[in-house]
Each structure stands twice: as C-alpha cells, then as structure tokens.
C-alpha cells in the first residue's frame, strides 16, 4: 500500500514530495541572503571610501609640500612681483631665504586670486611665518600671515611646514622661521 503525502493513515501528518519548497523556507533564505549581501556591500563600500580618502590626503600632502618648496626656493614670476603683476607667487630672495615684504604683498591681494595662483583649488589656505619659539613674526605690528584661518567646524585640515630664513628687508634682519601652509575645507 502506498502512502500519499496528504494522509498518513489517519495520523493527521503529511509527508512532502521530493522537491517541494515551503514558503517559510524560501522567505528565510531570502532574508539570510539579503543580510549577507548587505554586509558584503557595506564592507566593500567602506574600504573604497577609506582608499579614496587616503589617496586624496596623499595627493594634497604632496601638493602642499610642492607648493611650500616652490615658495621658499623661488622668487616667483616676475622675480620682483607685486600684488598687481604677479603670475606665480614665490617668496624667496635666494634659496631658503624668504622675503617678509612678499608675504606682506600677498596680504594686499584678493583671496580668490591667491587661491588660483597658488593652485590650492577648492581648499582654503592659511600661510604663516613663525619664529622658532612659535610666535607669528610681525613687521611694523603686521603679522606675516595670509589667507583664511581654519574655523572650528572644518571638515578636513592638512598642515605642512618648512624651515627657512625670514628676511625683513626694511630692518635688514634675518632669522630662522617656520613657514606653515594649512589647507582646509
């Protein structure tokens, strides 16, 4: 006598045929697949975001260091530039000797124009000359800094610095200083 899946001789139990899938099994497998897929996607996305951030940070670091190197080793274009005729900003009087007068001349320029000429793109910048004790160098009570100081709510901030001599032409002084470039957003 053969048993049918609908009835097992009055026991009220049924037996499935091979290959049948219950709706509950199917839904549970979809939930498990969805959880695994979501976790994998989230992990992949996080890794990609981290890589992109690292690449951008490395690129900006190199850009900031190259900009600083140019500023302290080149006089700029033209060599004796001023706020009205500058094509490329350089602060050097000679290699690693920075002119305080050129930093003061930068202060006369429009900030957006400075961003463009310095090549910092969409990032805000702040350039400052500090003495070895960490105080901002001043000429006739005017600080040797230019640009926008970082605000409290910045999203990204990168600091790069180089040491050079800072020459104050009007006084004839020369002192070791730290030139710091801050890029921020």
Secondary structure, DSSP 4 states (H G I P E B T S, - for coil): -PPBTTBSTTSS---PPTT---HHHHHHHHHHHHHHHHHHHHHHHHHHHHHHHHHHHHHHHHHHHHHHHHHHH--EESTT--TTT-SEE--EEETTEEEHHHHHHHTTS-HHHHHHHHT-TTSEEEEEEEETTSPBPEETTEESEEE-PPPTT-S-EEEEEEEEEEEETTTTEEEEEEEEEEEE-
